[in-house]
Amino acid sequence: MKKQLWSLAVMSVALFSACVSNNDNRSNDPYPVVMTNGVFVIGSGNQSNSIPGSLSYYDYTSQTATKDIFSSVNGQSLGMTANDVLRYGDKVYVVVDGENSVFVLNAKTLRLLHRINMTDILMLGEEKGVSPRRVTADGDNIYVSTYGGYVAAIDTVSFQKKDEYKAGSYPEGVAVNRGYLYVANSDYGNGNASISVINLSTKATTEIKNENIRNPQEIAVAGSDIYYLDWGAYGPAPTYAQEHAGVYLISGDNIKQIIPNATGMTCYDTKIYTFNDPYGATGGASYTVYDIYSGISIPIDLKDIDSPAAIGIDPVTGYLFVASYQMDTTEWGTSPSYTKDGYVNFYDSSFTKKGSFTCGVGPTRIAFNTGVEYVRTNY
């Protein structure tokens, strides 16, 4: 397994490396191996049409998908506007914006263990905890951003708030690296966006603002470099076309766009994978892989995707997964459907399509059921 360089919101698990002793005193004791058993897909649903959010799951062993496995296992709905999912340790965390909650599941059974209410008095309160958005993890904590302008550090055993950190306006993606918390503050695209860099010990905060920080959504850290996906801004009527979307690099005092024309990203090894399907554009989506060491971008050809909405890469197999909307055809033309089920295609390392499965309405996040499994060697 290649060395993992990234600390970011879109990566779904902390990876561990392990080896087996090769000597004459062999035993059949179980040893740890990092494995991916399947892939999670969050569907945001559609609140205006009373369609709740969903957690879909594709099982690698059976090669079957369950469109809303949370409801199937737990006999209840996630509620409105599911937003993010993370496998960390022996648990799965599902962030649901409209319910102001994080649902904690057993990673093996996906049974509900606990529901963390972000506006509960033990968490952030009514104003600070409203609309949880993204989740990442480090050490004994998960970190959850909220539209109240805060990030909560929550203990993974007691599910109690350990600390809270003031971020900027409408924070989205979060990452933790080397004792620092990084937050993409979108300002809901209203022109006061920023990147927060917060010392977790002292809470000392650097707020980075720049003309190239317009509407950041995702954030990743490699060493001391910060990478963020920015959705840019919308142009004038009548098209309101999306402009300046892309991936940007903050290195020291310098901020520059390294991948123009990107509206989604994921990271793996030394690479950033993106799709671009901006609002108001014509001609179909495009896909790129960027190497952070060489600075070279290469276009890639992914077949059979209508309207990409989320992207992820399995940290064990290297397979690339892209979730898409289905399309609706009306008298005005063809557009993504916000009421039909979505779907996910997956591709091998040469970007050859290997399969597809159905997911819930409004796919928005992809994460992997990756963790340490204990196996035995047969001699």
BALOBA-1460 file (C-alpha; in Angstrom, 3 decimals):
// residues 379
<rec num="1" residu="m" x="0.000" y="0.000" z="0.000"/>
<rec num="2" residu="k" x="1.351" y="3.413" z="-0.926"/>
<rec num="3" residu="k" x="2.129" y="5.993" z="1.699"/>
<rec num="4" residu="q" x="-0.838" y="8.252" z="2.427"/>
<rec num="5" residu="l" x="0.180" y="11.917" z="2.180"/>
<rec num="6" residu="w" x="-3.132" y="13.634" z="2.750"/>
<rec num="7" residu="s" x="-5.032" y="14.863" z="5.764"/>
<rec num="8" residu="l" x="-8.407" y="15.975" z="4.533"/>
<rec num="9" residu="a" x="-12.114" y="16.011" z="4.904"/>
<rec num="10" residu="v" x="-12.877" y="13.860" z="1.828"/>
<rec num="11" residu="m" x="-10.692" y="10.876" z="2.945"/>
<rec num="12" residu="s" x="-12.812" y="8.498" z="4.934"/>
<rec num="13" residu="v" x="-10.373" y="6.669" z="7.213"/>
<rec num="14" residu="a" x="-7.081" y="6.863" z="9.056"/>
<rec num="15" residu="l" x="-4.817" y="4.255" z="7.448"/>
<rec num="16" residu="f" x="-2.528" y="1.913" z="9.279"/>
<rec num="17" residu="s" x="0.426" y="-0.087" z="7.917"/>
<rec num="18" residu="a" x="1.237" y="-3.568" z="9.140"/>
<rec num="19" residu="c" x="3.679" y="-6.370" z="8.372"/>
<rec num="20" residu="v" x="4.003" y="-10.054" z="9.172"/>
<rec num="21" residu="s" x="7.104" y="-11.422" z="10.841"/>
<rec num="22" residu="n" x="8.981" y="-13.798" z="8.566"/>
<rec num="23" residu="n" x="10.974" y="-16.131" z="10.776"/>
<rec num="24" residu="d" x="11.207" y="-19.778" z="11.723"/>
<rec num="25" residu="n" x="8.865" y="-19.426" z="14.716"/>
<rec num="26" residu="r" x="5.743" y="-19.008" z="12.644"/>
<rec num="27" residu="s" x="2.395" y="-18.864" z="14.361"/>
<rec num="28" residu="n" x="-1.162" y="-18.724" z="13.174"/>
<rec num="29" residu="d" x="-2.018" y="-15.722" z="15.329"/>
<rec num="30" residu="p" x="-4.214" y="-13.158" z="13.581"/>
<rec num="31" residu="y" x="-2.413" y="-10.131" z="12.200"/>
<rec num="32" residu="p" x="-3.780" y="-6.755" z="11.073"/>
<rec num="33" residu="v" x="-4.393" y="-5.930" z="7.422"/>
<rec num="34" residu="v" x="-5.971" y="-2.770" z="6.010"/>
<rec num="35" residu="m" x="-8.990" y="-3.751" z="3.912"/>
<rec num="36" residu="t" x="-11.874" y="-2.038" z="2.175"/>
<rec num="37" residu="n" x="-15.133" y="-3.968" z="2.423"/>
<rec num="38" residu="g" x="-17.366" y="-1.562" z="0.545"/>
<rec num="39" residu="v" x="-18.276" y="2.000" z="-0.335"/>
<rec num="40" residu="f" x="-20.757" y="4.436" z="1.244"/>
<rec num="41" residu="v" x="-22.668" y="7.051" z="-0.729"/>
<rec num="42" residu="i" x="-24.562" y="9.886" z="0.914"/>
<rec num="43" residu="g" x="-27.713" y="11.074" z="-0.841"/>
<rec num="44" residu="s" x="-28.840" y="14.497" z="0.324"/>
<rec num="45" residu="g" x="-32.438" y="13.840" z="-0.731"/>
<rec num="46" residu="n" x="-34.617" y="16.778" z="-1.680"/>
<rec num="47" residu="q" x="-36.257" y="18.783" z="1.068"/>
<rec num="48" residu="s" x="-38.593" y="20.735" z="-1.211"/>
<rec num="49" residu="n" x="-40.035" y="17.426" z="-2.431"/>
<rec num="50" residu="s" x="-39.986" y="15.829" z="1.066"/>
<rec num="51" residu="i" x="-37.401" y="13.242" z="0.000"/>
<rec num="52" residu="p" x="-35.190" y="12.366" z="3.013"/>
<rec num="53" residu="g" x="-31.472" y="11.810" z="2.859"/>
<rec num="54" residu="s" x="-30.005" y="8.330" z="2.474"/>
<rec num="55" residu="l" x="-26.933" y="6.221" z="3.143"/>
<rec num="56" residu="s" x="-26.341" y="3.755" z="0.308"/>
<rec num="57" residu="y" x="-23.798" y="0.942" z="0.496"/>
<rec num="58" residu="y" x="-22.067" y="-1.226" z="-2.092"/>
<rec num="59" residu="d" x="-20.653" y="-4.451" z="-0.649"/>
<rec num="60" residu="y" x="-17.457" y="-5.668" z="-2.326"/>
<rec num="61" residu="t" x="-17.903" y="-9.315" z="-1.382"/>
<rec num="62" residu="s" x="-21.468" y="-9.765" z="-2.619"/>
<rec num="63" residu="q" x="-21.124" y="-7.084" z="-5.321"/>
<rec num="64" residu="t" x="-24.562" y="-5.798" z="-4.404"/>
<rec num="65" residu="a" x="-25.837" y="-2.366" z="-3.433"/>
<rec num="66" residu="t" x="-28.422" y="-1.399" z="-0.822"/>
<rec num="67" residu="k" x="-29.904" y="1.944" z="-1.804"/>
<rec num="68" residu="d" x="-30.692" y="3.085" z="1.754"/>
<rec num="69" residu="i" x="-28.956" y="0.717" z="4.110"/>
<rec num="70" residu="f" x="-29.448" y="2.995" z="7.124"/>
<rec num="71" residu="s" x="-33.227" y="2.702" z="6.855"/>
<rec num="72" residu="s" x="-33.048" y="-1.014" z="6.032"/>
<rec num="73" residu="v" x="-30.960" y="-1.815" z="9.116"/>
<rec num="74" residu="n" x="-32.427" y="0.667" z="11.610"/>
<rec num="75" residu="g" x="-36.061" y="0.983" z="10.531"/>
<rec num="76" residu="q" x="-35.963" y="4.779" z="10.488"/>
<rec num="77" residu="s" x="-35.098" y="7.644" z="8.190"/>
<rec num="78" residu="l" x="-31.967" y="9.765" z="8.385"/>
<rec num="79" residu="g" x="-34.138" y="12.848" z="7.937"/>
<rec num="80" residu="m" x="-33.615" y="15.827" z="5.684"/>
<rec num="81" residu="t" x="-30.389" y="16.784" z="3.897"/>
<rec num="82" residu="a" x="-27.785" y="14.187" z="4.720"/>
<rec num="83" residu="n" x="-24.438" y="15.779" z="4.036"/>
<rec num="84" residu="d" x="-21.355" y="13.696" z="4.870"/>
<rec num="85" residu="v" x="-20.127" y="10.258" z="5.960"/>
<rec num="86" residu="l" x="-16.915" y="9.009" z="7.582"/>
<rec num="87" residu="r" x="-15.659" y="5.554" z="8.605"/>
<rec num="88" residu="y" x="-13.223" y="5.996" z="11.502"/>
<rec num="89" residu="g" x="-12.098" y="3.185" z="13.784"/>
<rec num="90" residu="d" x="-14.995" y="0.852" z="14.503"/>
<rec num="91" residu="k" x="-17.694" y="3.430" z="13.788"/>
<rec num="92" residu="v" x="-19.369" y="5.225" z="10.893"/>
<rec num="93" residu="y" x="-20.454" y="8.850" z="11.299"/>
<rec num="94" residu="v" x="-23.275" y="10.302" z="9.167"/>
<rec num="95" residu="v" x="-23.808" y="14.076" z="9.221"/>
<rec num="96" residu="v" x="-27.378" y="15.252" z="8.611"/>
<rec num="97" residu="d" x="-27.751" y="18.999" z="8.144"/>
<rec num="98" residu="g" x="-31.530" y="19.297" z="8.406"/>
<rec num="99" residu="e" x="-31.661" y="17.246" z="11.606"/>
<rec num="100" residu="n" x="-28.749" y="19.112" z="13.276"/>
<rec num="101" residu="s" x="-27.353" y="15.659" z="14.049"/>
<rec num="102" residu="v" x="-24.504" y="13.219" z="13.593"/>
<rec num="103" residu="f" x="-25.645" y="9.578" z="13.538"/>
<rec num="104" residu="v" x="-23.054" y="7.134" z="14.927"/>
<rec num="105" residu="l" x="-23.209" y="3.592" z="13.511"/>
<rec num="106" residu="n" x="-21.418" y="0.328" z="14.256"/>
<rec num="107" residu="a" x="-19.027" y="-0.114" z="11.324"/>
<rec num="108" residu="k" x="-19.735" y="-3.838" z="10.955"/>
<rec num="109" residu="t" x="-23.507" y="-3.957" z="11.411"/>
<rec num="110" residu="l" x="-24.406" y="-0.311" z="10.587"/>
<rec num="111" residu="r" x="-26.780" y="-0.338" z="13.549"/>
<rec num="112" residu="l" x="-27.368" y="3.030" z="15.184"/>
<rec num="113" residu="l" x="-25.298" y="3.429" z="18.354"/>
<rec num="114" residu="h" x="-25.926" y="7.052" z="19.187"/>
<rec num="115" residu="r" x="-27.368" y="10.253" z="17.794"/>
<rec num="116" residu="i" x="-25.317" y="13.368" z="18.521"/>
<rec num="117" residu="n" x="-27.516" y="16.444" z="18.587"/>
<rec num="118" residu="m" x="-25.271" y="19.349" z="17.595"/>
<rec num="119" residu="t" x="-27.625" y="21.962" z="19.080"/>
<rec num="120" residu="d" x="-27.959" y="20.155" z="22.404"/>
<rec num="121" residu="i" x="-26.624" y="22.142" z="25.372"/>
<rec num="122" residu="l" x="-23.742" y="19.662" z="25.724"/>
<rec num="123" residu="m" x="-22.705" y="20.397" z="22.176"/>
<rec num="124" residu="l" x="-22.698" y="23.838" z="20.602"/>
<rec num="125" residu="g" x="-26.100" y="25.332" z="21.386"/>
<rec num="126" residu="e" x="-28.894" y="26.493" z="19.097"/>
<rec num="127" residu="e" x="-26.893" y="29.098" z="17.195"/>
<rec num="128" residu="k" x="-23.426" y="27.545" z="17.000"/>
<rec num="129" residu="g" x="-24.517" y="23.965" z="16.300"/>
<rec num="130" residu="v" x="-27.070" y="24.551" z="13.547"/>
<rec num="131" residu="s" x="-26.666" y="22.720" z="10.202"/>
<rec num="132" residu="p" x="-23.662" y="20.406" z="10.624"/>
<rec num="133" residu="r" x="-21.845" y="20.102" z="7.325"/>
<rec num="134" residu="r" x="-18.597" y="18.102" z="7.184"/>
<rec num="135" residu="v" x="-16.703" y="15.668" z="9.372"/>
<rec num="136" residu="t" x="-13.089" y="14.550" z="9.688"/>
<rec num="137" residu="a" x="-11.208" y="12.734" z="12.468"/>
<rec num="138" residu="d" x="-7.892" y="12.676" z="14.281"/>
<rec num="139" residu="g" x="-6.779" y="10.892" z="17.434"/>
<rec num="140" residu="d" x="-9.715" y="10.358" z="19.796"/>
<rec num="141" residu="n" x="-11.947" y="12.983" z="18.191"/>
<rec num="142" residu="i" x="-14.141" y="13.640" z="15.232"/>
<rec num="143" residu="y" x="-14.364" y="17.254" z="14.059"/>
<rec num="144" residu="v" x="-17.691" y="18.551" z="12.725"/>
<rec num="145" residu="s" x="-18.195" y="21.925" z="11.027"/>
<rec num="146" residu="t" x="-21.514" y="23.775" z="11.307"/>
<rec num="147" residu="y" x="-23.129" y="26.681" z="9.531"/>
<rec num="148" residu="g" x="-23.185" y="28.353" z="12.922"/>
<rec num="149" residu="g" x="-19.534" y="29.171" z="12.243"/>
<rec num="150" residu="y" x="-17.901" y="26.601" z="14.523"/>
<rec num="151" residu="v" x="-16.118" y="23.263" z="14.481"/>
<rec num="152" residu="a" x="-16.796" y="20.881" z="17.372"/>
<rec num="153" residu="a" x="-14.276" y="18.299" z="18.586"/>
<rec num="154" residu="i" x="-16.324" y="15.294" z="19.776"/>
<rec num="155" residu="d" x="-14.968" y="12.306" z="21.704"/>
<rec num="156" residu="t" x="-15.369" y="9.045" z="19.774"/>
<rec num="157" residu="v" x="-16.187" y="7.034" z="22.920"/>
<rec num="158" residu="s" x="-18.333" y="9.288" z="25.115"/>
<rec num="159" residu="f" x="-19.779" y="11.300" z="22.176"/>
<rec num="160" residu="q" x="-19.412" y="14.410" z="24.291"/>
<rec num="161" residu="k" x="-17.973" y="17.707" z="23.106"/>
<rec num="162" residu="k" x="-14.282" y="17.972" z="23.966"/>
<rec num="163" residu="d" x="-13.805" y="21.473" z="22.566"/>
<rec num="164" residu="e" x="-15.119" y="24.016" z="20.108"/>
<rec num="165" residu="y" x="-13.290" y="26.217" z="17.606"/>
<rec num="166" residu="k" x="-14.513" y="29.457" z="16.050"/>
<rec num="167" residu="a" x="-14.207" y="29.342" z="12.282"/>
<rec num="168" residu="g" x="-15.362" y="31.749" z="9.572"/>
<rec num="169" residu="s" x="-18.686" y="32.221" z="7.831"/>
<rec num="170" residu="y" x="-20.587" y="29.107" z="6.701"/>
<rec num="171" residu="p" x="-17.748" y="26.585" z="7.087"/>
<rec num="172" residu="e" x="-17.727" y="23.478" z="4.899"/>
<rec num="173" residu="g" x="-14.742" y="21.137" z="4.516"/>
<rec num="174" residu="v" x="-12.402" y="20.471" z="7.454"/>
<rec num="175" residu="a" x="-9.013" y="18.787" z="7.811"/>
<rec num="176" residu="v" x="-6.642" y="18.145" z="10.713"/>
<rec num="177" residu="n" x="-2.886" y="17.886" z="10.299"/>
<rec num="178" residu="r" x="0.043" y="18.134" z="12.750"/>
<rec num="179" residu="g" x="-1.943" y="19.801" z="15.505"/>
<rec num="180" residu="y" x="-3.761" y="22.260" z="13.287"/>
<rec num="181" residu="l" x="-7.366" y="22.439" z="12.133"/>
<rec num="182" residu="y" x="-8.035" y="23.721" z="8.615"/>
<rec num="183" residu="v" x="-11.503" y="24.995" z="7.671"/>
<rec num="184" residu="a" x="-12.955" y="26.051" z="4.302"/>
<rec num="185" residu="n" x="-15.325" y="28.935" z="5.102"/>
<rec num="186" residu="s" x="-17.666" y="29.330" z="2.120"/>
<rec num="187" residu="d" x="-19.656" y="32.374" z="3.306"/>
<rec num="188" residu="y" x="-22.413" y="30.713" z="1.258"/>
<rec num="189" residu="g" x="-20.861" y="32.325" z="-1.810"/>
<rec num="190" residu="n" x="-21.618" y="35.845" z="-0.575"/>
<rec num="191" residu="g" x="-18.133" y="37.309" z="-0.926"/>
<rec num="192" residu="n" x="-16.577" y="37.012" z="2.540"/>
<rec num="193" residu="a" x="-15.033" y="33.550" z="2.228"/>
<rec num="194" residu="s" x="-11.810" y="32.511" z="3.942"/>
<rec num="195" residu="i" x="-9.596" y="29.641" z="5.059"/>
<rec num="196" residu="s" x="-9.103" y="29.213" z="8.829"/>
<rec num="197" residu="v" x="-5.901" y="27.703" z="10.217"/>
<rec num="198" residu="i" x="-6.435" y="26.976" z="13.926"/>
<rec num="199" residu="n" x="-3.898" y="25.759" z="16.475"/>
<rec num="200" residu="l" x="-5.768" y="22.984" z="18.301"/>
<rec num="201" residu="s" x="-3.861" y="23.534" z="21.538"/>
<rec num="202" residu="t" x="-3.939" y="27.327" z="21.829"/>
<rec num="203" residu="k" x="-6.887" y="28.129" z="19.532"/>
<rec num="204" residu="a" x="-4.758" y="30.806" z="17.899"/>
<rec num="205" residu="t" x="-6.303" y="31.378" z="14.478"/>
<rec num="206" residu="t" x="-5.012" y="32.658" z="11.159"/>
<rec num="207" residu="e" x="-7.784" y="33.745" z="8.808"/>
<rec num="208" residu="i" x="-6.630" y="33.685" z="5.185"/>
<rec num="209" residu="k" x="-8.531" y="35.927" z="2.782"/>
<rec num="210" residu="n" x="-7.704" y="36.492" z="-0.859"/>
<rec num="211" residu="e" x="-9.407" y="37.315" z="-4.149"/>
<rec num="212" residu="n" x="-8.891" y="33.656" z="-5.095"/>
<rec num="213" residu="i" x="-10.910" y="32.460" z="-2.082"/>
<rec num="214" residu="r" x="-14.502" y="32.894" z="-3.226"/>
<rec num="215" residu="n" x="-16.540" y="29.854" z="-2.198"/>
<rec num="216" residu="p" x="-14.284" y="27.066" z="-0.829"/>
<rec num="217" residu="q" x="-15.941" y="23.688" z="-0.298"/>
<rec num="218" residu="e" x="-13.274" y="21.028" z="0.277"/>
<rec num="219" residu="i" x="-9.852" y="21.269" z="1.891"/>
<rec num="220" residu="a" x="-6.820" y="18.985" z="2.025"/>
<rec num="221" residu="v" x="-3.355" y="19.288" z="3.518"/>
<rec num="222" residu="a" x="-0.098" y="17.706" z="2.325"/>
<rec num="223" residu="g" x="2.853" y="18.690" z="4.498"/>
<rec num="224" residu="s" x="2.571" y="22.451" z="4.945"/>
<rec num="225" residu="d" x="0.671" y="23.011" z="1.694"/>
<rec num="226" residu="i" x="-3.082" y="23.607" z="1.706"/>
<rec num="227" residu="y" x="-5.240" y="22.566" z="-1.241"/>
<rec num="228" residu="y" x="-8.843" y="23.687" z="-1.527"/>
<rec num="229" residu="l" x="-11.670" y="23.234" z="-4.001"/>
<rec num="230" residu="d" x="-13.420" y="26.529" z="-4.731"/>
<rec num="231" residu="w" x="-16.775" y="26.725" z="-6.481"/>
<rec num="232" residu="g" x="-16.034" y="30.262" z="-7.601"/>
<rec num="233" residu="a" x="-18.889" y="32.651" z="-8.351"/>
<rec num="234" residu="y" x="-21.874" y="32.956" z="-10.670"/>
<rec num="235" residu="g" x="-21.880" y="35.290" z="-13.629"/>
<rec num="236" residu="p" x="-24.615" y="37.653" z="-14.804"/>
<rec num="237" residu="a" x="-28.038" y="36.827" z="-16.207"/>
<rec num="238" residu="p" x="-29.338" y="35.167" z="-18.208"/>
<rec num="239" residu="t" x="-26.998" y="32.146" z="-17.858"/>
<rec num="240" residu="y" x="-25.534" y="32.778" z="-14.358"/>
<rec num="241" residu="a" x="-22.634" y="30.625" z="-15.505"/>
<rec num="242" residu="q" x="-20.258" y="29.382" z="-12.802"/>
<rec num="243" residu="e" x="-16.854" y="31.089" z="-13.022"/>
<rec num="244" residu="h" x="-13.403" y="30.634" z="-11.417"/>
<rec num="245" residu="a" x="-14.174" y="27.166" z="-10.050"/>
<rec num="246" residu="g" x="-11.051" y="25.072" z="-9.517"/>
<rec num="247" residu="v" x="-8.466" y="23.705" z="-7.111"/>
<rec num="248" residu="y" x="-6.124" y="26.220" z="-5.473"/>
<rec num="249" residu="l" x="-2.858" y="25.840" z="-3.586"/>
<rec num="250" residu="i" x="-1.835" y="27.874" z="-0.545"/>
<rec num="251" residu="s" x="1.915" y="27.549" z="-0.081"/>
<rec num="252" residu="g" x="3.365" y="30.025" z="2.394"/>
<rec num="253" residu="d" x="2.112" y="33.458" z="1.383"/>
<rec num="254" residu="n" x="1.271" y="32.410" z="-2.165"/>
<rec num="255" residu="i" x="-2.170" y="31.370" z="-3.442"/>
<rec num="256" residu="k" x="-2.574" y="30.115" z="-6.993"/>
<rec num="257" residu="q" x="-4.981" y="28.064" z="-9.030"/>
<rec num="258" residu="i" x="-3.380" y="24.735" z="-9.935"/>
<rec num="259" residu="i" x="-6.394" y="23.020" z="-11.540"/>
<rec num="260" residu="p" x="-8.672" y="25.343" z="-13.487"/>
<rec num="261" residu="n" x="-12.231" y="24.231" z="-14.160"/>
<rec num="262" residu="a" x="-13.004" y="21.844" z="-11.290"/>
<rec num="263" residu="t" x="-16.197" y="21.474" z="-9.259"/>
<rec num="264" residu="g" x="-15.344" y="18.264" z="-7.372"/>
<rec num="265" residu="m" x="-12.143" y="16.721" z="-6.027"/>
<rec num="266" residu="t" x="-10.635" y="13.821" z="-4.137"/>
<rec num="267" residu="c" x="-7.018" y="13.027" z="-3.211"/>
<rec num="268" residu="y" x="-4.938" y="9.839" z="-3.134"/>
<rec num="269" residu="d" x="-1.210" y="9.194" z="-2.794"/>
<rec num="270" residu="t" x="0.416" y="12.162" z="-4.620"/>
<rec num="271" residu="k" x="-2.538" y="12.870" z="-6.887"/>
<rec num="272" residu="i" x="-5.664" y="15.043" z="-6.964"/>
<rec num="273" residu="y" x="-8.577" y="13.783" z="-9.060"/>
<rec num="274" residu="t" x="-11.237" y="16.246" z="-10.194"/>
<rec num="275" residu="f" x="-14.382" y="16.560" z="-12.213"/>
<rec num="276" residu="n" x="-15.771" y="19.730" z="-13.734"/>
<rec num="277" residu="d" x="-19.468" y="20.177" z="-14.409"/>
<rec num="278" residu="p" x="-20.219" y="23.844" z="-13.679"/>
<rec num="279" residu="y" x="-23.639" y="25.414" z="-13.593"/>
<rec num="280" residu="g" x="-24.580" y="26.978" z="-16.910"/>
<rec num="281" residu="a" x="-21.953" y="25.129" z="-18.942"/>
<rec num="282" residu="t" x="-22.551" y="23.157" z="-22.123"/>
<rec num="283" residu="g" x="-20.594" y="20.317" z="-23.669"/>
<rec num="284" residu="g" x="-20.483" y="17.793" z="-20.846"/>
<rec num="285" residu="a" x="-18.227" y="17.179" z="-17.864"/>
<rec num="286" residu="s" x="-14.454" y="16.809" z="-17.876"/>
<rec num="287" residu="y" x="-12.066" y="14.904" z="-15.575"/>
<rec num="288" residu="t" x="-8.442" y="15.528" z="-14.567"/>
<rec num="289" residu="v" x="-5.675" y="13.938" z="-12.525"/>
<rec num="290" residu="y" x="-3.014" y="16.283" z="-11.111"/>
<rec num="291" residu="d" x="0.351" y="15.250" z="-9.646"/>
<rec num="292" residu="i" x="1.347" y="17.472" z="-6.697"/>
<rec num="293" residu="y" x="5.078" y="16.833" z="-7.166"/>
<rec num="294" residu="s" x="5.388" y="17.457" z="-10.896"/>
<rec num="295" residu="g" x="2.574" y="20.017" z="-11.127"/>
<rec num="296" residu="i" x="1.295" y="18.286" z="-14.267"/>
<rec num="297" residu="s" x="-2.421" y="17.860" z="-15.036"/>
<rec num="298" residu="i" x="-3.603" y="15.093" z="-17.338"/>
<rec num="299" residu="p" x="-7.162" y="14.822" z="-18.675"/>
<rec num="300" residu="i" x="-8.793" y="11.437" z="-18.131"/>
<rec num="301" residu="d" x="-11.677" y="9.855" z="-19.999"/>
<rec num="302" residu="l" x="-14.421" y="8.413" z="-17.793"/>
<rec num="303" residu="k" x="-17.278" y="6.760" z="-19.657"/>
<rec num="304" residu="d" x="-21.031" y="6.762" z="-19.035"/>
<rec num="305" residu="i" x="-21.456" y="9.615" z="-16.535"/>
<rec num="306" residu="d" x="-24.342" y="12.036" z="-17.027"/>
<rec num="307" residu="s" x="-23.825" y="14.690" z="-14.367"/>
<rec num="308" residu="p" x="-21.051" y="14.058" z="-11.782"/>
<rec num="309" residu="a" x="-21.914" y="15.003" z="-8.205"/>
<rec num="310" residu="a" x="-19.318" y="13.289" z="-5.978"/>
<rec num="311" residu="i" x="-15.946" y="11.587" z="-6.390"/>
<rec num="312" residu="g" x="-13.856" y="9.282" z="-4.209"/>
<rec num="313" residu="i" x="-10.944" y="6.880" z="-4.486"/>
<rec num="314" residu="d" x="-10.545" y="3.645" z="-2.520"/>
<rec num="315" residu="p" x="-7.327" y="4.043" z="-0.486"/>
<rec num="316" residu="v" x="-6.593" y="0.293" z="-0.703"/>
<rec num="317" residu="t" x="-7.515" y="-0.696" z="-4.271"/>
<rec num="318" residu="g" x="-7.065" y="2.680" z="-5.966"/>
<rec num="319" residu="y" x="-10.418" y="2.286" z="-7.730"/>
<rec num="320" residu="l" x="-12.064" y="5.599" z="-8.623"/>
<rec num="321" residu="f" x="-15.782" y="6.074" z="-7.862"/>
<rec num="322" residu="v" x="-17.950" y="8.827" z="-9.365"/>
<rec num="323" residu="a" x="-21.565" y="9.443" z="-8.337"/>
<rec num="324" residu="s" x="-23.951" y="11.037" z="-10.804"/>
<rec num="325" residu="y" x="-27.448" y="12.397" z="-11.130"/>
<rec num="326" residu="q" x="-29.800" y="10.807" z="-13.606"/>
<rec num="327" residu="m" x="-31.145" y="13.132" z="-16.264"/>
<rec num="328" residu="d" x="-34.616" y="14.537" z="-16.853"/>
<rec num="329" residu="t" x="-35.846" y="15.485" z="-20.307"/>
<rec num="330" residu="t" x="-38.397" y="18.281" z="-20.532"/>
<rec num="331" residu="e" x="-39.674" y="20.620" z="-23.214"/>
<rec num="332" residu="w" x="-36.805" y="22.961" z="-22.271"/>
<rec num="333" residu="g" x="-34.110" y="20.335" z="-22.697"/>
<rec num="334" residu="t" x="-32.152" y="17.871" z="-20.559"/>
<rec num="335" residu="s" x="-31.028" y="18.578" z="-16.996"/>
<rec num="336" residu="p" x="-30.042" y="16.676" z="-13.839"/>
<rec num="337" residu="s" x="-32.936" y="15.182" z="-11.877"/>
<rec num="338" residu="y" x="-33.208" y="16.159" z="-8.216"/>
<rec num="339" residu="t" x="-35.967" y="13.634" z="-7.503"/>
<rec num="340" residu="k" x="-34.701" y="10.442" z="-9.171"/>
<rec num="341" residu="d" x="-32.209" y="8.004" z="-7.650"/>
<rec num="342" residu="g" x="-28.580" y="8.636" z="-8.516"/>
<rec num="343" residu="y" x="-25.974" y="6.087" z="-9.543"/>
<rec num="344" residu="v" x="-22.261" y="5.392" z="-9.072"/>
<rec num="345" residu="n" x="-19.744" y="4.171" z="-11.640"/>
<rec num="346" residu="f" x="-16.370" y="2.788" z="-10.633"/>
<rec num="347" residu="y" x="-13.132" y="2.527" z="-12.616"/>
<rec num="348" residu="d" x="-9.801" y="0.739" z="-12.224"/>
<rec num="349" residu="s" x="-6.393" y="2.451" z="-12.200"/>
<rec num="350" residu="s" x="-6.420" y="2.663" z="-16.003"/>
<rec num="351" residu="f" x="-9.858" y="4.365" z="-15.798"/>
<rec num="352" residu="t" x="-11.644" y="1.446" z="-17.388"/>
<rec num="353" residu="k" x="-15.212" y="1.168" z="-16.149"/>
<rec num="354" residu="k" x="-15.647" y="-1.921" z="-13.952"/>
<rec num="355" residu="g" x="-19.203" y="-1.558" z="-12.699"/>
<rec num="356" residu="s" x="-22.125" y="0.591" z="-11.600"/>
<rec num="357" residu="f" x="-24.795" y="0.647" z="-8.884"/>
<rec num="358" residu="t" x="-27.813" y="2.695" z="-7.835"/>
<rec num="359" residu="c" x="-27.713" y="5.107" z="-4.889"/>
<rec num="360" residu="g" x="-30.185" y="7.515" z="-3.297"/>
<rec num="361" residu="v" x="-31.502" y="10.855" z="-4.511"/>
<rec num="362" residu="g" x="-28.993" y="13.712" z="-4.678"/>
<rec num="363" residu="p" x="-25.639" y="11.915" z="-4.290"/>
<rec num="364" residu="t" x="-23.223" y="14.253" z="-2.575"/>
<rec num="365" residu="r" x="-20.452" y="12.304" z="-0.755"/>
<rec num="366" residu="i" x="-18.493" y="9.082" z="-1.210"/>
<rec num="367" residu="a" x="-16.535" y="7.330" z="1.558"/>
<rec num="368" residu="f" x="-15.029" y="3.887" z="2.029"/>
<rec num="369" residu="n" x="-15.630" y="1.153" z="4.553"/>
<rec num="370" residu="t" x="-11.905" y="0.792" z="5.127"/>
<rec num="371" residu="g" x="-10.383" y="-0.419" z="8.371"/>
<rec num="372" residu="v" x="-8.078" y="-2.898" z="10.032"/>
<rec num="373" residu="e" x="-9.153" y="-6.542" z="9.754"/>
<rec num="374" residu="y" x="-7.415" y="-9.369" z="11.623"/>
<rec num="375" residu="v" x="-6.666" y="-12.433" z="9.494"/>
<rec num="376" residu="r" x="-4.744" y="-15.679" z="9.887"/>
<rec num="377" residu="t" x="-2.106" y="-17.143" z="7.610"/>
<rec num="378" residu="n" x="-2.618" y="-20.733" z="6.489"/>
<rec num="379" residu="y" x="0.637" y="-22.688" z="6.407"/>
